[in-house]
Amino acid sequence: MTDQHQGNVAIQWTNTFFQALYKYGIKDIVLSPGSRSTPLTLAAASNPHFEKHVILDERSAAFTALGIGKATNIPAVLICTSGTALANYYPAVIEARLSGVPIILATADRPPHLRVTGANQAIDQLKIFGDYPVFFHEVGEPKSDAKDLQRLKMLAQQSVSISREKRGPVHLNFPFRKPLEPTENKLDQIQEENQDLPNPAVGNRNPSTALSLSSSLQETLSSAKKPLIIIGPTAPSDDMDSISKLADQLGAPVLTESSIDSSNIIRGFTGFLRNEDRRNQLEPDVILRFGFQPTSKSLTFALEEWNPKHHFHFASTDAWQDATFSDMERVSWMGQKIHLKNVSTETGPNWIQSWKQTKNEFAKYYQKTIKRHLELTDGSVYHHLTPQIPDDHFIVVSNSFPARDINLFGKHSTNTPLFLNRGASGIDGLTSTAMGVAKGLQKPGVLFTGDLAFLHDTNALLNHKNLVQSLVVVVINNGGGSIFRMLPIHDNKQHFEPYFKTPQNADISTLVSAYNIPHYLINSLSDLKKMDLTSITAKNKGLSVIECQTDADASMELRTQLWSF
């Protein structure tokens, strides 16, 4: 390349990079407007093979990319300008690393000669996210040499490969000097060049590999009398089918916080495992734990108290996951298919039947208890709405009580895709994440979120018109931080209300109407029983909001009664 116009060199540089990204399977680009990122933005915009999502707020953009990565296991590429813009990516970067989600961050920067000079919008962007990215590279200023362009192509391949294999975010820092814009002729040339790119020949990560269990692990399983499978949150594309088949072969009960299609699933464990006698009766001799650390209190109690002969953790990433100090043996699973040909066990039918009997006893207790509550509770929202969710939908659940209540009250199909941000368990970016999942799956879905989590991510509403699929947001409005009622500080009336519960009085109806989003209000149990979720999904493409104004005291009383089974 002989053209030395700075803007032309920059667009050729970035276009080479994006062409290579397309070659290696990238489909989605999430952009936030800015000046210094002009070469990155124009290269992405000039390539018709990408799905482009323009999102004003960088925090919302990052969580949208997180949702796309969760849904597809293919990293979306984030583009932003320099300065504090990329700092807004930080919460989503942390969540991506801790939950094994691939993302690629392409952040624009001031050139080196403007750094540490007081130049406007120049901050230190080198390794700004610390150790959370699985790979960082300072790309350098645009060059026209053949070797530099070759390195850039390899960087694209590295980024896609590492983000998927190491399962986390990749940060690439692109410095640019002015002029940032190419000439019109050069931009036309780039657009024409991008029209007929060859189709990428990229499949899923390691599709042909399978994990073979060690001979010692197989020997342990063959002598197990009471094997138990526990599934915490999982990473994108973890092979759940292998876990289901393993449960069948072992005759093992399955306690899961993730979606899996298995006849061995034990519902209600978040209620009955709080009972010490039940935990003692159901203690396993071998635990097979998959994915990340379980988040329910019931499983925490059990893992702290149980003393099985063997505890194996099949890890979704290279991160250590043993917050209950369970003296586990780690298996580097990385979500692969598991070779099950030689797996057998001596488990008798009485083991799983004891779990199913407890499940049935709790189900009867649950039905009697929830029928006694005539108030509109948080639990009744899940009880009545989750059975209405069609099989072709997905579910996203926000953190705090919703992440717990979905397991306690939910009646949805066990193989309906369920997404949670449980890596860091923040309440930020949940609506944006759900919108990203909808874009990635190209399927309709339902988000269950608390009022504070919904208000925390109101900038996501700016992008609702770009949502093709139906996404129903069920806002459980119990007037503030109800989760803190579980803490001892709840008894301190002087400080609990203003400093922990932080009650809010936002008018959610007025808020969503400002964005022309359909809003439905439920403030009684009778209203809830009349709600037809499928009709709202069919009627409204894009975003719609169902606000459920629940009784926080009655909701807490209902949970406490179920936990006291």
Secondary structure by P-SEA (a helix, b strand, c coil): ccccaaaaaaaaaaaaaaaaaaaacccbbbbbbbccaaaaaaaaaaccccbbbbbccaaaaaaaaaaaaaaccbbbbbbbbcccccccaaaaaaaaaaabbbbbbbbbbccccccccccccccccccccccccccccccccccccaaaaaaaaaaaaaaaaaaaaacbbbbbbbbbcccccccaaaaaaaaaaaccccccccccccccbbbbbcaaaaaaaaaccbbbbbbccccccccaaaaaaaaaaacbbbbccccccccccccccccccccaaaaaaacccbbbbcccccccaaaaaaaacccccbbbbbccccccccccccbbbbbcccccccccccccccccaaaaaaaaaaaaaaaaaaaaaaaacccccaaaaaacccccccccbbbbbbccaaaaaaaaccccccccbbbbccccccccaaaaaaaaaaaaacccbbbbbcaaaaaaccccccccccccbbbbbbccccccccccccccccccccccccccccccccaaaaaaaaacbbbbbbccaaaaaaccaaaaaaacccbbbbbbbccaaaaaaaaaaaaac
